[in-house]
Amino acid sequence: MLRVCELLKRELGTIIGREMKFEAPLVSVRAVDVTPDLKQAHVAISAIGTKWQKEQAILKLTEKRQHLQHELSRRVILKYTPHLHFDLDESIERGTRVLSLLEEIEATLPPDEPTEEIDSGGSDNSKG
């Protein structure tokens, strides 16, 4: 199943990158999750841009779903060509937000005081 998901992700990314233009500066396929019966596939889309640009990218992908499924069926031979469902993946934005919050917290902390180095090399060789 992992190999099927990765193959679909790669092929969908290629098709979308070559054949579609978006308002958002960057739209990419982050992951594809296929049901065990191969009839449904949830496609996680990552888009950089405004909220409106992201929504437009998902709408455009949903509108072109049948064409994308057709192209996918020509490139990948499976028992069934899965029905594609597009979802916006905002994990990159959440990760960036967490990092910026951590940087803000770090900026409010007092600077570290220099500490003495502790010799943990086992210089005590006594076998007491």
C-alpha positions as CSV (number, residue, x, y, z in Angstrom):
1,M,0.0,0.0,0.0
2,L,2.9,2.4,0.8
3,R,4.3,1.8,-2.7
4,V,0.9,2.5,-4.3
5,C,0.5,5.7,-2.3
6,E,4.0,6.9,-3.2
7,L,3.5,6.1,-6.8
8,L,0.1,7.9,-7.0
9,K,1.7,10.9,-5.1
10,R,4.5,11.1,-7.6
11,E,2.3,10.8,-10.7
12,L,-0.3,13.2,-9.4
13,G,2.4,15.7,-8.6
14,T,3.8,15.5,-12.1
15,I,0.4,15.8,-13.7
16,I,-0.6,18.8,-11.6
17,G,2.7,20.5,-12.0
18,R,2.6,20.2,-15.8
19,E,-1.0,20.8,-16.6
20,M,-2.4,23.1,-14.1
21,K,-1.8,26.8,-13.1
22,F,-2.9,28.2,-9.8
23,E,-3.3,31.6,-8.2
24,A,-1.2,30.3,-5.3
25,P,2.6,30.6,-5.9
26,L,3.2,27.0,-4.9
27,V,0.9,24.0,-4.9
28,S,2.2,20.5,-4.3
29,V,1.0,17.0,-3.4
30,R,2.1,16.3,0.2
31,A,0.7,12.8,0.6
32,V,-1.8,10.3,-0.9
33,D,-3.7,7.9,1.3
34,V,-5.5,5.1,-0.6
35,T,-8.2,2.9,1.0
36,P,-7.4,-0.8,1.0
37,D,-9.9,-1.6,-1.8
38,L,-8.1,1.1,-4.0
39,K,-11.4,2.8,-4.7
40,Q,-10.8,6.1,-2.8
41,A,-7.7,8.2,-2.4
42,H,-7.4,11.2,-0.1
43,V,-4.8,13.7,-1.5
44,A,-3.2,16.1,0.9
45,I,-2.4,19.3,-1.0
46,S,0.0,21.9,0.4
47,A,-0.3,25.4,-0.9
48,I,1.7,28.5,-0.2
49,G,-0.3,31.8,-0.4
50,T,-3.3,33.5,1.0
51,K,-6.3,31.7,2.4
52,W,-8.2,32.6,-0.7
53,Q,-5.4,31.3,-3.0
54,K,-5.4,28.0,-1.1
55,E,-9.1,27.6,-1.3
56,Q,-9.0,28.4,-5.0
57,A,-6.4,25.7,-5.5
58,I,-8.5,23.1,-3.8
59,L,-11.6,24.2,-5.8
60,K,-9.7,24.0,-9.1
61,L,-8.3,20.5,-8.3
62,T,-11.8,19.4,-7.3
63,E,-13.2,20.7,-10.6
64,K,-10.5,18.9,-12.6
65,R,-10.8,15.7,-10.6
66,Q,-12.2,13.6,-13.5
67,H,-9.4,14.8,-15.8
68,L,-6.8,14.0,-13.2
69,Q,-8.3,10.6,-12.5
70,H,-8.2,9.9,-16.3
71,E,-4.6,11.0,-16.6
72,L,-3.7,8.9,-13.6
73,S,-5.4,5.8,-15.0
74,R,-3.2,6.2,-18.2
75,R,0.0,6.4,-16.2
76,V,-0.7,3.9,-13.3
77,I,-2.2,0.6,-14.0
78,L,-4.3,-0.5,-11.0
79,K,-7.4,-2.7,-10.6
80,Y,-9.4,0.4,-9.9
81,T,-8.5,4.1,-10.5
82,P,-9.2,5.6,-7.1
83,H,-11.8,8.4,-6.7
84,L,-9.7,11.4,-5.7
85,H,-10.6,13.6,-2.7
86,F,-8.5,16.8,-2.2
87,D,-7.8,18.1,1.2
88,L,-5.7,21.1,2.2
89,D,-2.7,20.1,4.3
90,E,-1.6,22.9,6.6
91,S,1.0,21.0,8.5
92,I,3.8,23.3,7.1
93,E,2.0,26.4,8.4
94,R,1.4,24.8,11.8
95,G,5.1,23.8,12.0
96,T,6.2,27.3,11.1
97,R,3.9,28.8,13.6
98,V,5.2,26.5,16.4
99,L,8.8,27.4,15.5
100,S,8.0,31.1,15.6
101,L,6.3,30.7,19.0
102,L,9.4,28.9,20.3
103,E,11.6,31.6,19.0
104,E,9.4,34.2,20.8
105,I,9.6,32.3,24.0
106,E,13.4,31.9,23.7
107,A,13.7,35.7,23.1
108,T,12.0,36.4,26.4
109,L,14.2,34.0,28.5
110,P,17.2,35.5,30.2
111,P,20.5,34.6,28.5
112,D,22.2,31.5,29.7
113,E,24.9,31.8,32.3
114,P,28.2,30.2,31.4
115,T,28.5,26.9,33.1
116,E,31.6,24.9,34.1
117,E,32.3,21.9,32.0
118,I,31.8,18.6,33.8
119,D,34.3,16.0,33.0
120,S,32.3,12.9,32.2
121,G,35.1,11.0,30.6
122,G,35.5,8.7,33.6
123,S,38.8,10.1,34.9
124,D,38.1,8.2,38.2
125,N,39.7,4.8,37.5
126,S,39.4,3.4,41.1
127,K,37.7,0.1,41.4
128,G,36.6,0.6,44.9
